[in-house]
Each structure stands twice: as structure tokens, then as C-alpha cells.
Amino acid sequence: MIQNSEEENGKFQSQTHGKLNVSEVISQIKFFLEEEPNAQYSLVIGTDSHEKSTGKNGSRDISLVTAILVHRKGFGGKYFWKRFNRNNIHSLRDKIYSETMGSLNFALVFVPLLRKKLNGHTPKYNLEIHIDVGEHGDTRDMIKEVVGMVTGNGFVAKTKPEAYGASYVADKHT
């Protein structure tokens, strides 16, 4: 469950729209979807992190960014992002779990709010959660675990190289 910290209840950022709260983000996404109701859309949620500092006992503090992207196939899209912090990260596994749970917890709250706002009167979209793990590198042993966490909650999971929501967009703002 999303913790009730000031950072996590704070504002989203948008290159186009500036600072927005969750309901304003949902309204912007709804408007974008309704502009071209016959188009195909993807809605992507991804989180990436960057180490901030080293804490006590060798633990690390990380700054995480969760990005929400809405993409109209063949015609571009827009995205929004939000920063929050986690501390007491001891390993790469803790870091990847924090990123995955950041996206998953956000999706569990955000998606029902979006569906309620859309009220069945807007175009269909494919929803994906992008996870910053891949077949190459130190995260390859974690793919089944984190993909299982996401799919077990009813979402489609994408990993590198298809995980652009986490690997590129959220990473850009960490």
C-alpha cells in the first residue's frame, strides 16, 4: 500500500502542464484519450531509482521516480512523473523490489481512479508496468520474481529492452 508521506501525496511534474495533483493527471489523460477515440493507446507505469546517500550500517537511501505515460500509437504521447524516497536499501534486490513495488502500489491506487473517471466512455488502452530488469546484467536472476509480483496483481509486466517507462522515462528524472 502507498505510504502516506508528504512526498508520495505531492505533485506530479509534466513538461507540458507543470505541477499537477493525481486528479489533474487523470483529467489530462482522459482528455488525451478522448481527443482521438478510435486510436490505439498504451498506458505505462514505470519506476526507476538513483542512490542518494549511504545510511547507517551500509544501507543506502534512494530517490525513486514513478512515471505515467500515455501513448497514442503512431502519434506520440505525454507523461507525468513523481519523486519519492526510500531508505534502508541494503542490496540490488532491495532496490529493484522498491522500484517494482513503487510502480505496483501506484497502479493499484491510480488505475481504479482512472477507470472511474473514464466511466467506460473512452478508448481502450493497454496497461503495462515496466520493470527495470533484463536478461543482461545483475538483475537477470530477479526477472521471474518481479514479473510474478506484477502479473500476480493482474497487470502486464514488461522488462528490458521493452521497459522504456522505467529504463528511459523515469530514469531521465532520477
LUMKEPA-240501 format. One record per residue (C-alpha): residue number from 1; residue in one letter; x, y, z. Coordinates in nm, 4 decimals, m for minus. Each point is the difference from the previous one (the first is absolute). Example, Ala and Ser with C-alpha at 12.3 -4.5 7.8 and 13.67 -1.06 7.14 Angstrom:
2
+-----+---+----------+----------+----------+
|   k | r |       xx |       yy |       zz |
+-----+---+----------+----------+----------+
|   1 | A |   1.2300 |  m0.4500 |   0.7800 |
|   2 | S |   0.1370 |   0.3440 |  m0.0660 |
+-----+---+----------+----------+----------+
This chain:
174
+-----+---+----------+----------+----------+
|   k | r |       xx |       yy |       zz |
+-----+---+----------+----------+----------+
|   1 | M |   0.0000 |   0.0000 |   0.0000 |
|   2 | I |   0.1243 |   0.3505 |  m0.0738 |
|   3 | Q |   0.1280 |   0.1630 |   0.3138 |
|   4 | N |  m0.1513 |   0.3331 |   0.0977 |
|   5 | S |   0.3115 |   0.2111 |  m0.0148 |
|   6 | E |   0.0028 |   0.3589 |  m0.1166 |
|   7 | E |   0.2208 |  m0.0906 |  m0.2975 |
|   8 | E |  m0.2272 |  m0.2785 |  m0.1244 |
|   9 | N |  m0.3105 |   0.2165 |   0.0298 |
|  10 | G |   0.1754 |   0.2940 |  m0.1651 |
|  11 | K |  m0.0134 |   0.1286 |  m0.3524 |
|  12 | F |   0.0780 |  m0.1657 |  m0.3281 |
|  13 | Q |   0.2153 |   0.1794 |  m0.2526 |
|  14 | S |  m0.0677 |   0.0391 |  m0.3715 |
|  15 | Q |   0.2131 |   0.1657 |  m0.2681 |
|  16 | T |  m0.3216 |   0.1342 |  m0.1544 |
|  17 | H |  m0.2317 |   0.0620 |   0.2950 |
|  18 | G |   0.2320 |   0.0799 |   0.2926 |
|  19 | K |  m0.0942 |  m0.1204 |   0.3483 |
|  20 | L |  m0.3179 |  m0.2066 |   0.0311 |
|  21 | N |  m0.1762 |  m0.2031 |   0.2657 |
|  22 | V |  m0.1256 |  m0.3527 |  m0.0740 |
|  23 | S |  m0.3474 |   0.1126 |  m0.1004 |
|  24 | E |   0.1456 |   0.2553 |  m0.2442 |
|  25 | V |   0.2235 |  m0.2711 |  m0.1505 |
|  26 | I |  m0.3047 |  m0.2221 |  m0.0449 |
|  27 | S |  m0.1896 |   0.2860 |  m0.1671 |
|  28 | Q |   0.2909 |   0.0637 |  m0.2383 |
|  29 | I |   0.0177 |  m0.3701 |  m0.0910 |
|  30 | K |  m0.3779 |  m0.0128 |  m0.0497 |
|  31 | F |   0.0120 |   0.3047 |  m0.2277 |
|  32 | F |   0.2877 |  m0.1509 |  m0.2007 |
|  33 | L |  m0.1863 |  m0.3299 |  m0.0446 |
|  34 | E |  m0.3183 |   0.1752 |  m0.1056 |
|  35 | E |   0.1729 |   0.2157 |  m0.2648 |
|  36 | E |   0.0262 |  m0.3002 |  m0.2345 |
|  37 | P |  m0.2475 |  m0.2610 |   0.1266 |
|  38 | N |   0.0735 |  m0.2495 |  m0.2813 |
|  39 | A |   0.3777 |  m0.0017 |   0.0501 |
|  40 | Q |   0.1922 |  m0.2743 |   0.1797 |
|  41 | Y |   0.1509 |   0.0953 |   0.3358 |
|  42 | S |   0.2471 |  m0.1297 |   0.2526 |
|  43 | L |   0.0094 |   0.1068 |   0.3627 |
|  44 | V |   0.3369 |  m0.0736 |   0.1600 |
|  45 | I |   0.1131 |   0.0258 |   0.3619 |
|  46 | G |   0.3688 |  m0.0354 |   0.0824 |
|  47 | T |   0.2348 |   0.0857 |   0.2852 |
|  48 | D |   0.3762 |   0.0477 |   0.0103 |
|  49 | S |   0.2322 |   0.1037 |   0.2811 |
|  50 | H |   0.3291 |   0.1679 |   0.0711 |
|  51 | E |   0.2128 |  m0.0310 |   0.3115 |
|  52 | K |  m0.0122 |   0.3140 |   0.2140 |
|  53 | S |   0.2244 |  m0.0746 |   0.2948 |
|  54 | T |   0.1415 |  m0.2739 |   0.2158 |
|  55 | G |  m0.1776 |  m0.0495 |   0.3297 |
|  56 | K |   0.0878 |  m0.1852 |   0.3168 |
|  57 | N |   0.1254 |  m0.3596 |  m0.0128 |
|  58 | G |   0.0871 |   0.0274 |  m0.3682 |
|  59 | S |  m0.3611 |   0.0518 |  m0.1089 |
|  60 | R |  m0.0782 |   0.2422 |  m0.2804 |
|  61 | D |  m0.2639 |   0.2643 |  m0.0490 |
|  62 | I |  m0.1531 |   0.0195 |  m0.3460 |
|  63 | S |  m0.2050 |   0.2543 |  m0.1888 |
|  64 | L |  m0.2693 |  m0.1670 |  m0.2102 |
|  65 | V |  m0.1962 |   0.1443 |  m0.2895 |
|  66 | T |  m0.3281 |  m0.1517 |  m0.1158 |
|  67 | A |  m0.1051 |   0.0979 |  m0.3508 |
|  68 | I |  m0.3443 |  m0.0339 |  m0.1617 |
|  69 | L |  m0.0003 |   0.0046 |  m0.3787 |
|  70 | V |  m0.2943 |   0.0082 |  m0.2351 |
|  71 | H |   0.0917 |  m0.0778 |  m0.3596 |
|  72 | R |  m0.2180 |   0.0328 |  m0.3079 |
|  73 | K |   0.1468 |  m0.2597 |  m0.2388 |
|  74 | G |   0.1684 |   0.1758 |  m0.2890 |
|  75 | F |  m0.0784 |   0.3497 |   0.1287 |
|  76 | G |   0.2064 |   0.0576 |   0.3153 |
|  77 | G |  m0.1125 |   0.0456 |   0.3543 |
|  78 | K |   0.0604 |   0.1706 |   0.3297 |
|  79 | Y |   0.1327 |  m0.0957 |   0.3378 |
|  80 | F |  m0.0031 |   0.1051 |   0.3627 |
|  81 | W |   0.2443 |  m0.0855 |   0.2777 |
|  82 | K |   0.0265 |   0.0161 |   0.3758 |
|  83 | R |   0.3001 |  m0.0355 |   0.2322 |
|  84 | F |   0.0098 |  m0.1733 |   0.3383 |
|  85 | N |   0.2684 |  m0.1436 |   0.2284 |
|  86 | R |   0.0740 |  m0.3304 |   0.1698 |
|  87 | N |   0.2685 |  m0.0682 |   0.2529 |
|  88 | N |   0.1563 |  m0.3088 |   0.1463 |
|  89 | I |   0.0770 |  m0.1582 |  m0.3380 |
|  90 | H |   0.2680 |  m0.2647 |   0.0545 |
|  91 | S |   0.0301 |  m0.1762 |  m0.3358 |
|  92 | L |  m0.0834 |   0.0088 |  m0.3687 |
|  93 | R |  m0.2934 |  m0.2321 |   0.0804 |
|  94 | D |  m0.1391 |   0.2569 |   0.2508 |
|  95 | K |   0.0405 |   0.2735 |  m0.2623 |
|  96 | I |  m0.1793 |  m0.1961 |  m0.2746 |
|  97 | Y |  m0.2767 |  m0.1025 |   0.2411 |
|  98 | S |  m0.0441 |   0.3646 |   0.1041 |
|  99 | E |  m0.0275 |   0.1055 |  m0.3647 |
| 100 | T |  m0.2431 |  m0.2790 |  m0.0874 |
| 101 | M |  m0.2142 |   0.0559 |   0.3094 |
| 102 | G |   0.0013 |   0.3753 |  m0.0701 |
| 103 | S |  m0.1580 |  m0.0648 |  m0.3405 |
| 104 | L |  m0.2296 |  m0.2736 |   0.1235 |
| 105 | N |  m0.1299 |   0.1902 |   0.3023 |
| 106 | F |  m0.0538 |   0.3073 |  m0.2119 |
| 107 | A |  m0.1886 |  m0.2012 |  m0.2653 |
| 108 | L |  m0.2234 |  m0.1601 |   0.2631 |
| 109 | V |  m0.1175 |   0.3463 |   0.1078 |
| 110 | F |   0.0201 |   0.1916 |  m0.3294 |
| 111 | V |  m0.1630 |  m0.2442 |  m0.2426 |
| 112 | P |  m0.3334 |  m0.0264 |   0.1873 |
| 113 | L |  m0.0148 |   0.3813 |   0.0238 |
| 114 | L |   0.0670 |   0.0308 |  m0.3736 |
| 115 | R |  m0.2606 |  m0.2653 |  m0.0863 |
| 116 | K |  m0.2565 |   0.1770 |   0.2158 |
| 117 | K |   0.0712 |   0.3315 |  m0.1738 |
| 118 | L |  m0.0182 |  m0.1626 |  m0.3460 |
| 119 | N |  m0.3292 |  m0.1689 |   0.0911 |
| 120 | G |   0.0185 |  m0.2328 |  m0.3005 |
| 121 | H |  m0.0448 |   0.2818 |  m0.2538 |
| 122 | T |   0.3532 |   0.0303 |  m0.1349 |
| 123 | P |   0.2338 |  m0.1957 |  m0.2237 |
| 124 | K |   0.1510 |  m0.3247 |   0.1132 |
| 125 | Y |   0.3616 |   0.0016 |   0.1067 |
| 126 | N |   0.2595 |  m0.2648 |   0.0756 |
| 127 | L |   0.1361 |   0.0355 |   0.3512 |
| 128 | E |   0.3589 |  m0.1047 |   0.0703 |
| 129 | I |   0.2314 |   0.0234 |   0.2973 |
| 130 | H |   0.3607 |   0.0386 |  m0.1078 |
| 131 | I |   0.2677 |  m0.1533 |   0.2230 |
| 132 | D |   0.3656 |   0.1023 |  m0.0198 |
| 133 | V |   0.1399 |  m0.3555 |  m0.0246 |
| 134 | G |   0.1321 |  m0.1922 |  m0.2981 |
| 135 | E |   0.1678 |  m0.3142 |  m0.1288 |
| 136 | H |   0.3400 |   0.1692 |  m0.0004 |
| 137 | G |   0.1590 |   0.1248 |   0.3184 |
| 138 | D |  m0.0368 |  m0.0539 |   0.3720 |
| 139 | T |  m0.3818 |   0.0096 |   0.0015 |
| 140 | R |  m0.0545 |  m0.3034 |  m0.2266 |
| 141 | D |  m0.0475 |  m0.2348 |   0.2972 |
| 142 | M |  m0.2867 |   0.2131 |   0.1301 |
| 143 | I |  m0.2167 |   0.0103 |  m0.3140 |
| 144 | K |  m0.2354 |  m0.2846 |   0.0965 |
| 145 | E |  m0.0483 |   0.1391 |   0.3512 |
| 146 | V |  m0.0905 |   0.3565 |  m0.0925 |
| 147 | V |  m0.2001 |  m0.0955 |  m0.3093 |
| 148 | G |  m0.1921 |  m0.2428 |   0.2245 |
| 149 | M |  m0.0726 |   0.2807 |   0.2473 |
| 150 | V |  m0.1477 |   0.2144 |  m0.2770 |
| 151 | T |  m0.1936 |  m0.2704 |  m0.1859 |
| 152 | G |  m0.1251 |  m0.1434 |   0.3296 |
| 153 | N |  m0.1768 |   0.3332 |   0.0543 |
| 154 | G |  m0.1662 |  m0.0145 |  m0.3414 |
| 155 | F |   0.2303 |   0.2273 |  m0.2006 |
| 156 | V |   0.2118 |  m0.0595 |  m0.3107 |
| 157 | A |   0.3728 |   0.0230 |   0.0778 |
| 158 | K |   0.2690 |   0.1064 |  m0.2490 |
| 159 | T |   0.3737 |  m0.0326 |   0.0595 |
| 160 | K |   0.3019 |   0.1390 |  m0.1856 |
| 161 | P |   0.0321 |   0.0735 |  m0.2847 |
| 162 | E |  m0.3782 |   0.0648 |  m0.0172 |
| 163 | A |  m0.0134 |   0.1750 |   0.3398 |
| 164 | Y |   0.0528 |   0.3539 |  m0.1330 |
| 165 | G |  m0.2349 |   0.1461 |   0.2642 |
| 166 | A |   0.2490 |  m0.0901 |   0.2722 |
| 167 | S |   0.3278 |  m0.0247 |  m0.1920 |
| 168 | Y |  m0.0262 |   0.3274 |  m0.1916 |
| 169 | V |  m0.2839 |   0.2269 |   0.1111 |
| 170 | A |   0.0147 |  m0.0432 |   0.3798 |
| 171 | D |   0.3802 |  m0.0301 |  m0.0187 |
| 172 | K |   0.0148 |   0.3414 |  m0.1697 |
| 173 | H |  m0.1369 |   0.1608 |   0.3188 |
| 174 | T |   0.1844 |  m0.1972 |   0.2727 |
+-----+---+----------+----------+----------+
